[in-house]
Structures are given as structure tokens and as C-alpha cells.
Amino acid sequence: MANTQGPEGNYDPAGSTQMFRAFVDEGPQARQQQAAAPAGPRIGLIIGIVVAVAVVAAVAWLALA
């Protein structure tokens, strides 16, 4: 990692000041766009879970019938 210095010139080995500034400069608009992006895979996951539950229910029904 790069050695960075904080605003007072103190050594910051993790670079957390730089990461925080990048986070703040990003602004709320970029965070809202990132949050809206993964909706597609989430819907696929929900559909997959519903199908898996339906298959398990069908197998259990056939086994008990």
C-alpha cells in the first residue's frame, strides 16, 4: 500500500483519510446509483429460492403420498 499522510502531516499507514475523502467526494448520487444496480441479480435469487422451495415441496408431497 502507498504511504499516505493525514491532513496534519501525520503518518497514516492504512490510507484511511484518503479513502474517507474519496467516499465523501463520491456524493449521495453515486451511492444511490450503485444501490439500484444490483436489483437484477436479486430478483433472480428470489425466483431461484421460490423454485427451490416448490421443488422441495413437490418431492415431499410425492414421498408422503
PDB file as gemmi writes it, atoms N, CA and C in Angstrom:
CRYST1    1.000    1.000    1.000  90.00  90.00  90.00 P 1                      
ATOM      1  N   MET A   1       0.843  -1.192   0.000  1.00  0.00           N  
ATOM      2  CA  MET A   1       0.000   0.000   0.000  1.00  0.00           C  
ATOM      3  C   MET A   1       0.881   1.245   0.000  1.00  0.00           C  
ATOM      4  N   ALA A   2       0.342   2.305  -0.483  1.00  0.00           N  
ATOM      5  CA  ALA A   2       1.088   3.553  -0.507  1.00  0.00           C  
ATOM      6  C   ALA A   2       1.064   4.199   0.861  1.00  0.00           C  
ATOM      7  N   ASN A   3       2.178   4.785   1.225  1.00  0.00           N  
ATOM      8  CA  ASN A   3       2.226   5.508   2.496  1.00  0.00           C  
ATOM      9  C   ASN A   3       1.610   6.870   2.281  1.00  0.00           C  
ATOM     10  N   THR A   4       0.599   7.175   3.034  1.00  0.00           N  
ATOM     11  CA  THR A   4      -0.075   8.465   2.893  1.00  0.00           C  
ATOM     12  C   THR A   4       0.054   9.237   4.186  1.00  0.00           C  
ATOM     13  N   GLN A   5      -0.150  10.518   4.084  1.00  0.00           N  
ATOM     14  CA  GLN A   5      -0.108  11.356   5.272  1.00  0.00           C  
ATOM     15  C   GLN A   5      -1.455  12.025   5.451  1.00  0.00           C  
ATOM     16  N   GLY A   6      -1.854  12.143   6.702  1.00  0.00           N  
ATOM     17  CA  GLY A   6      -3.114  12.784   7.026  1.00  0.00           C  
ATOM     18  C   GLY A   6      -3.035  14.278   6.811  1.00  0.00           C  
ATOM     19  N   PRO A   7      -4.112  14.991   7.098  1.00  0.00           N  
ATOM     20  CA  PRO A   7      -4.139  16.435   6.857  1.00  0.00           C  
ATOM     21  C   PRO A   7      -3.133  17.202   7.701  1.00  0.00           C  
ATOM     22  N   GLU A   8      -2.752  16.685   8.883  1.00  0.00           N  
ATOM     23  CA  GLU A   8      -1.786  17.376   9.730  1.00  0.00           C  
ATOM     24  C   GLU A   8      -0.370  16.901   9.461  1.00  0.00           C  
ATOM     25  N   GLY A   9      -0.176  16.034   8.465  1.00  0.00           N  
ATOM     26  CA  GLY A   9       1.135  15.518   8.169  1.00  0.00           C  
ATOM     27  C   GLY A   9       1.472  14.271   8.968  1.00  0.00           C  
ATOM     28  N   ASN A  10       0.517  13.724   9.716  1.00  0.00           N  
ATOM     29  CA  ASN A  10       0.753  12.507  10.483  1.00  0.00           C  
ATOM     30  C   ASN A  10       0.744  11.308   9.544  1.00  0.00           C  
ATOM     31  N   TYR A  11       1.557  10.323   9.883  1.00  0.00           N  
ATOM     32  CA  TYR A  11       1.645   9.108   9.079  1.00  0.00           C  
ATOM     33  C   TYR A  11       0.348   8.317   9.197  1.00  0.00           C  
ATOM     34  N   ASP A  12      -0.218   7.927   8.064  1.00  0.00           N  
ATOM     35  CA  ASP A  12      -1.475   7.169   8.027  1.00  0.00           C  
ATOM     36  C   ASP A  12      -1.218   5.886   7.240  1.00  0.00           C  
ATOM     37  N   PRO A  13      -0.787   4.788   7.901  1.00  0.00           N  
ATOM     38  CA  PRO A  13      -0.384   3.591   7.166  1.00  0.00           C  
ATOM     39  C   PRO A  13      -1.509   2.942   6.383  1.00  0.00           C  
ATOM     40  N   ALA A  14      -2.749   3.057   6.844  1.00  0.00           N  
ATOM     41  CA  ALA A  14      -3.862   2.419   6.142  1.00  0.00           C  
ATOM     42  C   ALA A  14      -4.417   3.294   5.023  1.00  0.00           C  
ATOM     43  N   GLY A  15      -4.055   4.550   4.991  1.00  0.00           N  
ATOM     44  CA  GLY A  15      -4.600   5.443   3.986  1.00  0.00           C  
ATOM     45  C   GLY A  15      -6.071   5.742   4.219  1.00  0.00           C  
ATOM     46  N   SER A  16      -6.537   5.631   5.468  1.00  0.00           N  
ATOM     47  CA  SER A  16      -7.960   5.780   5.744  1.00  0.00           C  
ATOM     48  C   SER A  16      -8.453   7.193   5.464  1.00  0.00           C  
ATOM     49  N   THR A  17      -7.599   8.184   5.651  1.00  0.00           N  
ATOM     50  CA  THR A  17      -8.018   9.561   5.355  1.00  0.00           C  
ATOM     51  C   THR A  17      -8.313   9.705   3.867  1.00  0.00           C  
ATOM     52  N   GLN A  18      -7.445   9.135   3.051  1.00  0.00           N  
ATOM     53  CA  GLN A  18      -7.649   9.216   1.605  1.00  0.00           C  
ATOM     54  C   GLN A  18      -8.910   8.469   1.193  1.00  0.00           C  
ATOM     55  N   MET A  19      -9.142   7.305   1.785  1.00  0.00           N  
ATOM     56  CA  MET A  19     -10.349   6.542   1.451  1.00  0.00           C  
ATOM     57  C   MET A  19     -11.601   7.279   1.908  1.00  0.00           C  
ATOM     58  N   PHE A  20     -11.540   7.913   3.086  1.00  0.00           N  
ATOM     59  CA  PHE A  20     -12.692   8.661   3.566  1.00  0.00           C  
ATOM     60  C   PHE A  20     -12.995   9.831   2.640  1.00  0.00           C  
ATOM     61  N   ARG A  21     -11.950  10.538   2.222  1.00  0.00           N  
ATOM     62  CA  ARG A  21     -12.170  11.667   1.310  1.00  0.00           C  
ATOM     63  C   ARG A  21     -12.784  11.207  -0.003  1.00  0.00           C  
ATOM     64  N   ALA A  22     -12.337  10.067  -0.523  1.00  0.00           N  
ATOM     65  CA  ALA A  22     -12.915   9.545  -1.762  1.00  0.00           C  
ATOM     66  C   ALA A  22     -14.378   9.195  -1.552  1.00  0.00           C  
ATOM     67  N   PHE A  23     -14.707   8.643  -0.381  1.00  0.00           N  
ATOM     68  CA  PHE A  23     -16.094   8.296  -0.065  1.00  0.00           C  
ATOM     69  C   PHE A  23     -16.960   9.542   0.017  1.00  0.00           C  
ATOM     70  N   VAL A  24     -16.457  10.581   0.675  1.00  0.00           N  
ATOM     71  CA  VAL A  24     -17.230  11.818   0.835  1.00  0.00           C  
ATOM     72  C   VAL A  24     -17.382  12.525  -0.504  1.00  0.00           C  
ATOM     73  N   ASP A  25     -16.315  12.555  -1.295  1.00  0.00           N  
ATOM     74  CA  ASP A  25     -16.367  13.235  -2.592  1.00  0.00           C  
ATOM     75  C   ASP A  25     -17.281  12.519  -3.575  1.00  0.00           C  
ATOM     76  N   GLU A  26     -17.518  11.240  -3.336  1.00  0.00           N  
ATOM     77  CA  GLU A  26     -18.379  10.458  -4.217  1.00  0.00           C  
ATOM     78  C   GLU A  26     -19.793  11.030  -4.247  1.00  0.00           C  
ATOM     79  N   GLY A  27     -20.283  11.478  -3.111  1.00  0.00           N  
ATOM     80  CA  GLY A  27     -21.588  12.105  -3.033  1.00  0.00           C  
ATOM     81  C   GLY A  27     -22.727  11.105  -2.991  1.00  0.00           C  
ATOM     82  N   PRO A  28     -23.914  11.541  -2.598  1.00  0.00           N  
ATOM     83  CA  PRO A  28     -25.060  10.638  -2.472  1.00  0.00           C  
ATOM     84  C   PRO A  28     -25.583  10.131  -3.814  1.00  0.00           C  
ATOM     85  N   GLN A  29     -25.373  10.870  -4.895  1.00  0.00           N  
ATOM     86  CA  GLN A  29     -25.879  10.432  -6.195  1.00  0.00           C  
ATOM     87  C   GLN A  29     -25.225   9.127  -6.631  1.00  0.00           C  
ATOM     88  N   ALA A  30     -23.920   9.022  -6.475  1.00  0.00           N  
ATOM     89  CA  ALA A  30     -23.213   7.807  -6.892  1.00  0.00           C  
ATOM     90  C   ALA A  30     -23.631   6.627  -6.029  1.00  0.00           C  
ATOM     91  N   ARG A  31     -23.848   6.850  -4.736  1.00  0.00           N  
ATOM     92  CA  ARG A  31     -24.256   5.746  -3.861  1.00  0.00           C  
ATOM     93  C   ARG A  31     -25.656   5.270  -4.213  1.00  0.00           C  
ATOM     94  N   GLN A  32     -26.550   6.161  -4.601  1.00  0.00           N  
ATOM     95  CA  GLN A  32     -27.899   5.748  -4.980  1.00  0.00           C  
ATOM     96  C   GLN A  32     -27.860   4.941  -6.271  1.00  0.00           C  
ATOM     97  N   GLN A  33     -27.021   5.322  -7.216  1.00  0.00           N  
ATOM     98  CA  GLN A  33     -26.911   4.576  -8.463  1.00  0.00           C  
ATOM     99  C   GLN A  33     -26.339   3.192  -8.214  1.00  0.00           C  
ATOM    100  N   GLN A  34     -25.358   3.083  -7.314  1.00  0.00           N  
ATOM    101  CA  GLN A  34     -24.781   1.785  -7.005  1.00  0.00           C  
ATOM    102  C   GLN A  34     -25.795   0.899  -6.304  1.00  0.00           C  
ATOM    103  N   ALA A  35     -26.623   1.463  -5.460  1.00  0.00           N  
ATOM    104  CA  ALA A  35     -27.614   0.676  -4.732  1.00  0.00           C  
ATOM    105  C   ALA A  35     -28.697   0.161  -5.682  1.00  0.00           C  
ATOM    106  N   ALA A  36     -29.004   0.906  -6.722  1.00  0.00           N  
ATOM    107  CA  ALA A  36     -30.058   0.499  -7.649  1.00  0.00           C  
ATOM    108  C   ALA A  36     -29.569  -0.538  -8.654  1.00  0.00           C  
ATOM    109  N   ALA A  37     -28.275  -0.642  -8.861  1.00  0.00           N  
ATOM    110  CA  ALA A  37     -27.731  -1.515  -9.896  1.00  0.00           C  
ATOM    111  C   ALA A  37     -27.980  -3.003  -9.640  1.00  0.00           C  
ATOM    112  N   PRO A  38     -27.785  -3.545  -8.422  1.00  0.00           N  
ATOM    113  CA  PRO A  38     -27.883  -4.997  -8.259  1.00  0.00           C  
ATOM    114  C   PRO A  38     -29.312  -5.530  -8.138  1.00  0.00           C  
ATOM    115  N   ALA A  39     -30.302  -4.825  -8.611  1.00  0.00           N  
ATOM    116  CA  ALA A  39     -31.681  -5.299  -8.498  1.00  0.00           C  
ATOM    117  C   ALA A  39     -31.911  -6.533  -9.370  1.00  0.00           C  
ATOM    118  N   GLY A  40     -31.274  -6.625 -10.523  1.00  0.00           N  
ATOM    119  CA  GLY A  40     -31.438  -7.767 -11.412  1.00  0.00           C  
ATOM    120  C   GLY A  40     -31.023  -9.081 -10.781  1.00  0.00           C  
ATOM    121  N   PRO A  41     -29.799  -9.185 -10.280  1.00  0.00           N  
ATOM    122  CA  PRO A  41     -29.382 -10.437  -9.639  1.00  0.00           C  
ATOM    123  C   PRO A  41     -30.215 -10.774  -8.403  1.00  0.00           C  
ATOM    124  N   ARG A  42     -30.697  -9.775  -7.697  1.00  0.00           N  
ATOM    125  CA  ARG A  42     -31.506 -10.022  -6.502  1.00  0.00           C  
ATOM    126  C   ARG A  42     -32.836 -10.660  -6.892  1.00  0.00           C  
ATOM    127  N   ILE A  43     -33.431 -10.212  -7.982  1.00  0.00           N  
ATOM    128  CA  ILE A  43     -34.696 -10.789  -8.449  1.00  0.00           C  
ATOM    129  C   ILE A  43     -34.471 -12.243  -8.875  1.00  0.00           C  
ATOM    130  N   GLY A  44     -33.357 -12.497  -9.550  1.00  0.00           N  
ATOM    131  CA  GLY A  44     -33.034 -13.861  -9.944  1.00  0.00           C  
ATOM    132  C   GLY A  44     -32.841 -14.769  -8.739  1.00  0.00           C  
ATOM    133  N   LEU A  45     -32.232 -14.258  -7.695  1.00  0.00           N  
ATOM    134  CA  LEU A  45     -32.033 -15.033  -6.472  1.00  0.00           C  
ATOM    135  C   LEU A  45     -33.367 -15.372  -5.827  1.00  0.00           C  
ATOM    136  N   ILE A  46     -34.277 -14.413  -5.770  1.00  0.00           N  
ATOM    137  CA  ILE A  46     -35.597 -14.646  -5.175  1.00  0.00           C  
ATOM    138  C   ILE A  46     -36.359 -15.692  -5.980  1.00  0.00           C  
ATOM    139  N   ILE A  47     -36.317 -15.584  -7.299  1.00  0.00           N  
ATOM    140  CA  ILE A  47     -37.009 -16.564  -8.143  1.00  0.00           C  
ATOM    141  C   ILE A  47     -36.406 -17.951  -7.942  1.00  0.00           C  
ATOM    142  N   GLY A  48     -35.075 -18.012  -7.837  1.00  0.00           N  
ATOM    143  CA  GLY A  48     -34.410 -19.289  -7.608  1.00  0.00           C  
ATOM    144  C   GLY A  48     -34.814 -19.928  -6.293  1.00  0.00           C  
ATOM    145  N   ILE A  49     -34.935 -19.124  -5.253  1.00  0.00           N  
ATOM    146  CA  ILE A  49     -35.351 -19.645  -3.945  1.00  0.00           C  
ATOM    147  C   ILE A  49     -36.784 -20.155  -4.001  1.00  0.00           C  
ATOM    148  N   VAL A  50     -37.679 -19.416  -4.674  1.00  0.00           N  
ATOM    149  CA  VAL A  50     -39.070 -19.837  -4.797  1.00  0.00           C  
ATOM    150  C   VAL A  50     -39.160 -21.163  -5.560  1.00  0.00           C  
ATOM    151  N   VAL A  51     -38.386 -21.300  -6.634  1.00  0.00           N  
ATOM    152  CA  VAL A  51     -38.386 -22.543  -7.408  1.00  0.00           C  
ATOM    153  C   VAL A  51     -37.848 -23.691  -6.553  1.00  0.00           C  
ATOM    154  N   ALA A  52     -36.782 -23.443  -5.804  1.00  0.00           N  
ATOM    155  CA  ALA A  52     -36.209 -24.492  -4.955  1.00  0.00           C  
ATOM    156  C   ALA A  52     -37.203 -24.949  -3.888  1.00  0.00           C  
ATOM    157  N   VAL A  53     -37.924 -24.012  -3.288  1.00  0.00           N  
ATOM    158  CA  VAL A  53     -38.931 -24.374  -2.287  1.00  0.00           C  
ATOM    159  C   VAL A  53     -40.060 -25.179  -2.937  1.00  0.00           C  
ATOM    160  N   ALA A  54     -40.464 -24.791  -4.138  1.00  0.00           N  
ATOM    161  CA  ALA A  54     -41.521 -25.526  -4.832  1.00  0.00           C  
ATOM    162  C   ALA A  54     -41.078 -26.956  -5.161  1.00  0.00           C  
ATOM    163  N   VAL A  55     -39.818 -27.122  -5.564  1.00  0.00           N  
ATOM    164  CA  VAL A  55     -39.309 -28.459  -5.873  1.00  0.00           C  
ATOM    165  C   VAL A  55     -39.255 -29.312  -4.608  1.00  0.00           C  
ATOM    166  N   VAL A  56     -38.768 -28.748  -3.513  1.00  0.00           N  
ATOM    167  CA  VAL A  56     -38.709 -29.490  -2.246  1.00  0.00           C  
ATOM    168  C   VAL A  56     -40.119 -29.860  -1.797  1.00  0.00           C  
ATOM    169  N   ALA A  57     -41.074 -28.956  -1.937  1.00  0.00           N  
ATOM    170  CA  ALA A  57     -42.454 -29.249  -1.549  1.00  0.00           C  
ATOM    171  C   ALA A  57     -43.040 -30.362  -2.424  1.00  0.00           C  
ATOM    172  N   ALA A  58     -42.754 -30.333  -3.720  1.00  0.00           N  
ATOM    173  CA  ALA A  58     -43.264 -31.371  -4.620  1.00  0.00           C  
ATOM    174  C   ALA A  58     -42.660 -32.729  -4.287  1.00  0.00           C  
ATOM    175  N   VAL A  59     -41.370 -32.771  -3.993  1.00  0.00           N  
ATOM    176  CA  VAL A  59     -40.717 -34.038  -3.629  1.00  0.00           C  
ATOM    177  C   VAL A  59     -41.291 -34.558  -2.316  1.00  0.00           C  
ATOM    178  N   ALA A  60     -41.484 -33.678  -1.346  1.00  0.00           N  
ATOM    179  CA  ALA A  60     -42.048 -34.104  -0.059  1.00  0.00           C  
ATOM    180  C   ALA A  60     -43.474 -34.621  -0.246  1.00  0.00           C  
ATOM    181  N   TRP A  61     -44.258 -33.958  -1.103  1.00  0.00           N  
ATOM    182  CA  TRP A  61     -45.640 -34.393  -1.360  1.00  0.00           C  
ATOM    183  C   TRP A  61     -45.671 -35.771  -2.002  1.00  0.00           C  
ATOM    184  N   LEU A  62     -44.761 -35.980  -2.971  1.00  0.00           N  
ATOM    185  CA  LEU A  62     -44.691 -37.283  -3.641  1.00  0.00           C  
ATOM    186  C   LEU A  62     -44.210 -38.367  -2.674  1.00  0.00           C  
ATOM    187  N   ALA A  63     -43.287 -38.027  -1.773  1.00  0.00           N  
ATOM    188  CA  ALA A  63     -42.762 -39.019  -0.839  1.00  0.00           C  
ATOM    189  C   ALA A  63     -43.802 -39.420   0.201  1.00  0.00           C  
ATOM    190  N   LEU A  64     -44.657 -38.480   0.590  1.00  0.00           N  
ATOM    191  CA  LEU A  64     -45.649 -38.750   1.619  1.00  0.00           C  
ATOM    192  C   LEU A  64     -46.953 -39.307   1.046  1.00  0.00           C  
ATOM    193  N   ALA A  65     -47.147 -39.197  -0.250  1.00  0.00           N  
ATOM    194  CA  ALA A  65     -48.406 -39.640  -0.865  1.00  0.00           C  
ATOM    195  C   ALA A  65     -48.443 -41.134  -1.074  1.00  0.00           C  
TER     196      ALA A  65                                                      
END                                                                             
